[in-house]
Amino acid sequence: MKAIIYHHYGAADVLALEDVAQPVPGDDEVLVRVHAASMNRVDWQYMQGKPYLSRVIYGLRTPNIEGIGADLAGRVEAVGKNVTKFRTGDEVFGEVNGEFADDRQLNLSSCAEFVCVSEDWLAMKPASLSFEEAAAVPLAATTALQGLRDYGHVQPGDEVLINGASGAVGTFAVQIAKAFGAEVTGVCGTETVELIRSIGAEHVIDYKRADFTRLGKRYDLILDNVGNHSVSACRRALKPKGMYLGSFGQPQNEWLGPLAKMLRMRIYSRFVSQEVVFLNQHRKKEDLPELVEMIEAGLVMPVIDRVYTLPEVPEAMRYIGGGHAKAKVVITV
């Protein structure tokens, strides 16, 4: 079978389409024939081996995981003997396990024709979504969901600002906050103002024309997907008991990534009335089913920027790495 593999850290030219052995599902795994995958900013970071501190976990000189991509959608090809939720032919979506390879097989990620996934990290694909749309959901949407539900505890009537509203997490956050009953303000560039209005934001601020931290408006929650303002500046736009929630999609430092800013935020939070928190996403079994309910109710819809083929993954990664991507970049397999 074909899969995108990289044996060394570096720019997008380290990615290659190679012939590899088809994986065999373990007892608790599902073998999925992948129809679509999607890319996230974190894939660019893993490919480069940045921040450098992360190589302690992912491989000091060469990557422990040689495939790329987490999100996927496809059909079940086979199931392990302990799998009870799925059967051959089911249309599913979810995330790869994110675990290191054992001695059985190469550890592949979602940019491959077949991949093995724990049944815990899959859900039935909503019938209303194409494979490409479903593949755009998992990582970005669950990050937005956890930020708004578990950290922000968003309630009807809350005033929520999404900085970086046109990004992968941001487009989902706008819709999920709206589904929770919040009054949503999105911050984005001129070219995506109408897009952010179309997915439910009552108010849209073009960051090229105005600085939301200086407009005098205060919010219950600021979900910051960009990190282009200091925390002290963002506090000007928070209510006295509001929350600043940082979810930065790229390393702030080549060696430490966002760690240095996270530590500063934690110290800062001890001296102010508002909550200052970094969003640390963890996979939860209940997240995909909750998102499926929102999708089937018509409350959430993935937004796709560009679609590439499997051999074009290096080009897709260059596009993401250049900082040009809006919403999700999807790969057809």
C-alpha positions as CSV (number, residue, x, y, z in Angstrom):
1,M,0.0,0.0,0.0
2,K,1.0,3.7,-0.3
3,A,1.7,6.0,2.6
4,I,3.5,9.3,3.3
5,I,6.6,8.6,5.3
6,Y,9.4,10.8,6.6
7,H,12.7,9.3,8.0
8,H,14.3,12.6,9.0
9,Y,13.2,15.9,10.4
10,G,13.1,18.9,8.1
11,A,11.0,20.9,5.6
12,A,8.3,19.4,3.4
13,D,10.8,17.7,1.0
14,V,11.5,15.1,3.7
15,L,8.0,13.7,3.0
16,A,7.8,10.8,0.5
17,L,5.1,8.6,-0.9
18,E,6.4,5.1,-0.3
19,D,5.2,1.5,-0.6
20,V,4.9,-0.1,2.8
21,A,3.3,-3.2,4.2
22,Q,-0.4,-3.0,5.0
23,P,-0.9,-2.9,8.8
24,V,-2.6,-5.7,10.7
25,P,-5.1,-4.7,13.4
26,G,-4.5,-5.7,17.0
27,D,-7.2,-7.3,19.2
28,D,-8.7,-3.8,20.1
29,E,-8.0,-2.1,16.8
30,V,-9.9,-1.4,13.6
31,L,-8.3,-1.5,10.2
32,V,-9.6,1.5,8.2
33,R,-9.3,2.0,4.5
34,V,-8.7,5.7,4.5
35,H,-10.7,7.9,2.1
36,A,-9.6,11.3,3.4
37,A,-7.3,12.7,6.0
38,S,-6.7,16.3,7.2
39,M,-3.6,18.2,8.2
40,N,-3.1,20.4,11.3
41,R,-0.4,22.9,12.2
42,V,1.0,20.4,14.7
43,D,1.9,18.1,11.8
44,W,4.2,20.8,10.4
45,Q,5.8,21.0,13.8
46,Y,6.3,17.2,14.1
47,M,7.8,17.1,10.6
48,Q,10.3,19.8,11.6
49,G,11.0,18.3,15.0
50,K,10.1,21.6,16.7
51,P,10.1,22.7,19.3
52,Y,13.4,21.0,19.9
53,L,12.4,20.0,23.4
54,S,9.7,17.7,21.9
55,R,12.4,15.5,20.4
56,V,12.9,14.0,23.9
57,I,9.6,12.3,23.3
58,Y,9.3,12.0,19.5
59,G,12.9,11.1,18.7
60,L,16.2,13.0,19.3
61,R,17.7,12.6,15.8
62,T,15.0,10.8,13.8
63,P,11.3,10.6,14.3
64,N,9.8,7.7,16.2
65,I,6.6,8.0,14.2
66,E,7.4,8.0,10.5
67,G,3.9,8.7,9.2
68,I,2.1,12.0,9.3
69,G,-1.4,13.2,10.0
70,A,-3.9,12.4,12.8
71,D,-7.4,13.0,11.4
72,L,-9.0,10.5,9.1
73,A,-12.3,9.2,7.6
74,G,-12.9,6.0,5.7
75,R,-14.5,2.5,5.8
76,V,-13.8,-0.3,8.2
77,E,-11.8,-3.0,6.4
78,A,-11.3,-5.4,9.3
79,V,-11.7,-5.5,13.1
80,G,-9.7,-7.1,15.9
81,K,-11.3,-9.9,17.9
82,N,-12.2,-7.6,20.9
83,V,-13.8,-4.8,18.8
84,T,-17.5,-4.5,19.5
85,K,-18.5,-1.0,18.2
86,F,-17.7,-1.5,14.5
87,R,-18.0,-4.0,11.7
88,T,-16.6,-4.3,8.2
89,G,-18.1,-1.7,5.9
90,D,-18.9,0.9,8.5
91,E,-18.1,4.5,7.5
92,V,-16.1,6.0,10.4
93,F,-14.0,9.0,11.3
94,G,-11.6,9.8,14.1
95,E,-7.9,10.0,15.0
96,V,-5.0,7.7,14.8
97,N,-3.8,6.3,18.2
98,G,-0.8,8.6,18.5
99,E,1.2,5.8,20.1
100,F,4.7,4.6,19.2
101,A,5.1,1.5,17.0
102,D,5.6,-1.9,18.6
103,D,7.5,-4.7,17.0
104,R,4.5,-5.8,14.9
105,Q,4.5,-3.1,12.2
106,L,5.5,0.4,11.1
107,N,3.7,3.1,13.0
108,L,1.7,4.8,10.3
109,S,-0.5,8.0,10.6
110,S,-3.5,9.0,8.6
111,C,-1.8,9.9,5.3
112,A,-1.9,6.3,4.2
113,E,-4.2,4.0,2.3
114,F,-4.8,1.9,5.4
115,V,-4.3,2.6,9.1
116,C,-5.0,0.8,12.3
117,V,-6.9,2.7,15.0
118,S,-8.2,1.9,18.5
119,E,-11.9,1.6,18.4
120,D,-12.0,4.1,21.3
121,W,-10.8,6.9,18.9
122,L,-13.4,6.3,16.1
123,A,-17.0,7.2,15.7
124,M,-19.6,6.5,13.0
125,K,-19.3,9.2,10.3
126,P,-22.3,11.5,10.2
127,A,-24.3,10.7,7.1
128,S,-24.6,14.4,6.2
129,L,-20.8,14.7,5.8
130,S,-18.6,13.6,2.9
131,F,-15.4,11.7,3.8
132,E,-13.5,14.9,3.2
133,E,-15.7,16.9,5.5
134,A,-15.6,14.2,8.2
135,A,-11.8,14.1,8.1
136,A,-11.7,17.8,8.8
137,V,-13.4,17.4,12.2
138,P,-11.5,15.4,14.9
139,L,-8.5,17.3,16.3
140,A,-9.5,20.9,15.6
141,A,-13.1,20.4,16.6
142,T,-12.3,18.5,19.8
143,T,-9.8,21.2,20.8
144,A,-12.5,23.9,20.3
145,L,-15.1,21.8,22.2
146,Q,-12.8,21.2,25.2
147,G,-11.8,24.9,25.3
148,L,-15.4,26.1,25.4
149,R,-17.0,23.3,27.4
150,D,-14.3,22.2,29.8
151,Y,-12.3,25.3,30.3
152,G,-14.6,28.2,29.5
153,H,-17.8,26.5,30.8
154,V,-19.7,28.6,28.2
155,Q,-23.3,29.3,29.1
156,P,-26.2,30.9,27.1
157,G,-25.7,34.6,27.0
158,D,-22.0,34.6,27.6
159,E,-20.0,37.0,25.4
160,V,-17.2,35.1,23.7
161,L,-14.4,36.4,21.5
162,I,-12.5,34.0,19.2
163,N,-9.1,35.4,18.1
164,G,-8.0,33.6,15.0
165,A,-11.6,32.8,14.1
166,S,-10.8,31.7,10.5
167,G,-8.3,29.0,11.5
168,A,-8.9,25.3,11.9
169,V,-9.8,25.5,15.7
170,G,-11.4,29.0,15.2
171,T,-14.0,28.0,12.7
172,F,-15.2,25.2,14.9
173,A,-15.0,27.4,18.0
174,V,-17.3,30.1,16.5
175,Q,-19.9,27.5,15.7
176,I,-19.7,25.5,19.0
177,A,-19.8,28.7,21.1
178,K,-22.9,29.7,19.1
179,A,-24.4,26.2,19.7
180,F,-23.8,26.8,23.5
181,G,-25.9,30.0,23.3
182,A,-23.0,32.5,23.4
183,E,-22.9,35.8,21.7
184,V,-19.8,35.4,19.5
185,T,-17.3,37.9,18.2
186,G,-14.8,36.6,15.7
187,V,-11.4,38.2,14.9
188,C,-10.0,37.5,11.5
189,G,-8.5,39.1,8.4
190,T,-10.3,41.1,5.8
191,E,-10.6,38.2,3.3
192,T,-12.5,36.0,5.8
193,V,-14.9,38.4,7.4
194,E,-17.9,37.2,5.5
195,L,-17.0,33.6,6.1
196,I,-17.0,34.1,9.9
197,R,-20.3,35.9,9.7
198,S,-21.7,33.0,7.6
199,I,-20.9,30.4,10.3
200,G,-22.6,32.3,13.1
201,A,-20.6,35.1,14.5
202,E,-22.8,38.1,15.5
203,H,-19.8,40.4,15.4
204,V,-16.6,40.2,13.3
205,I,-13.5,42.3,13.9
206,D,-11.0,42.7,11.0
207,Y,-7.7,42.7,12.8
208,K,-6.1,44.6,9.9
209,R,-8.4,47.6,10.7
210,A,-9.0,47.4,14.5
211,D,-7.3,46.0,17.6
212,F,-9.9,44.2,19.7
213,T,-7.9,44.9,22.9
214,R,-8.4,48.7,22.4
215,L,-12.1,48.9,21.4
216,G,-13.5,49.1,25.0
217,K,-15.7,46.0,24.7
218,R,-15.3,43.3,27.4
219,Y,-15.9,39.6,27.1
220,D,-16.6,36.7,29.4
221,L,-14.1,34.5,27.5
222,I,-11.4,35.2,25.0
223,L,-10.2,32.1,23.2
224,D,-6.9,33.1,21.7
225,N,-5.7,30.8,18.8
226,V,-3.0,33.3,17.7
227,G,-1.1,34.7,20.6
228,N,-0.4,38.0,18.8
229,H,-1.3,40.1,21.8
230,S,0.2,40.1,25.3
231,V,-2.0,38.8,28.1
232,S,-2.0,42.2,29.7
233,A,-3.4,43.7,26.5
234,C,-6.1,41.0,26.3
235,R,-7.1,41.6,29.9
236,R,-8.3,45.0,28.8
237,A,-11.0,43.2,26.8
238,L,-12.0,40.9,29.6
239,K,-14.7,41.3,32.2
240,P,-13.5,41.4,35.9
241,K,-14.2,37.6,36.3
242,G,-13.5,36.7,32.7
243,M,-11.1,34.1,31.3
244,Y,-8.3,34.4,28.8
245,L,-7.7,30.9,27.3
246,G,-4.6,30.5,25.2
247,S,-4.6,27.9,22.4
248,F,-1.6,28.7,20.3
249,G,-1.2,26.6,17.1
250,Q,2.5,27.2,16.6
251,P,5.7,27.2,18.7
252,Q,6.4,30.5,20.3
253,N,10.1,29.5,20.7
254,E,12.1,27.0,18.6
255,W,13.5,25.3,21.7
256,L,10.6,25.5,24.2
257,G,7.6,26.0,22.0
258,P,4.7,27.6,23.9
259,L,6.1,26.3,27.2
260,A,7.8,29.6,28.2
261,K,4.6,31.6,27.5
262,M,2.5,29.0,29.4
263,L,4.7,29.4,32.5
264,R,4.4,33.2,32.2
265,M,0.6,32.8,32.0
266,R,0.5,30.6,35.1
267,I,2.6,33.1,37.1
268,Y,0.5,36.0,35.8
269,S,-2.8,34.4,36.7
270,R,-1.8,34.5,40.4
271,F,-1.9,38.3,40.5
272,V,-5.1,39.1,38.6
273,S,-8.8,38.7,39.1
274,Q,-9.4,37.1,35.7
275,E,-8.5,33.5,34.9
276,V,-5.4,33.1,32.6
277,V,-5.2,29.5,31.3
278,F,-3.5,27.6,28.6
279,L,-5.7,25.1,26.7
280,N,-4.1,21.6,26.9
281,Q,-6.2,19.3,24.7
282,H,-6.6,15.7,25.7
283,R,-8.5,13.1,23.8
284,K,-11.8,12.1,25.4
285,K,-14.1,9.3,24.3
286,E,-17.2,11.4,24.7
287,D,-16.0,14.2,22.4
288,L,-16.6,12.7,18.9
289,P,-20.1,11.5,19.8
290,E,-21.0,15.0,21.1
291,L,-19.7,16.6,17.9
292,V,-21.7,14.1,15.9
293,E,-24.8,15.2,17.7
294,M,-24.0,18.9,16.9
295,I,-23.3,18.1,13.2
296,E,-26.5,16.0,12.8
297,A,-28.4,18.9,14.4
298,G,-27.0,21.3,11.9
299,L,-25.2,23.3,14.5
300,V,-21.6,22.6,13.3
301,M,-20.2,22.2,9.8
302,P,-16.5,21.8,8.9
303,V,-15.0,24.5,6.7
304,I,-12.5,23.3,4.2
305,D,-9.9,25.6,2.6
306,R,-8.1,23.4,0.1
307,V,-8.1,19.7,-0.9
308,Y,-5.0,17.9,-2.0
309,T,-4.3,14.3,-3.1
310,L,-2.0,11.9,-1.2
311,P,1.0,12.5,-3.5
312,E,0.5,16.2,-3.0
313,V,0.9,16.1,0.8
314,P,4.3,17.9,0.7
315,E,2.6,20.7,-1.2
316,A,-0.1,20.8,1.4
317,M,2.4,21.0,4.2
318,R,4.2,23.9,2.5
319,Y,0.9,25.7,2.3
320,I,0.2,25.1,6.0
321,G,3.8,26.0,7.0
322,G,3.6,29.3,5.0
323,G,0.8,30.4,7.4
324,H,-1.7,30.8,4.5
325,A,-4.2,28.1,5.5
326,K,-7.7,29.1,6.5
327,A,-9.9,26.5,8.3
328,K,-8.9,23.0,7.3
329,V,-6.6,21.5,4.7
330,V,-7.8,18.0,3.6
331,I,-6.1,15.1,1.8
332,T,-8.0,12.7,-0.4
333,V,-6.6,9.2,-0.4
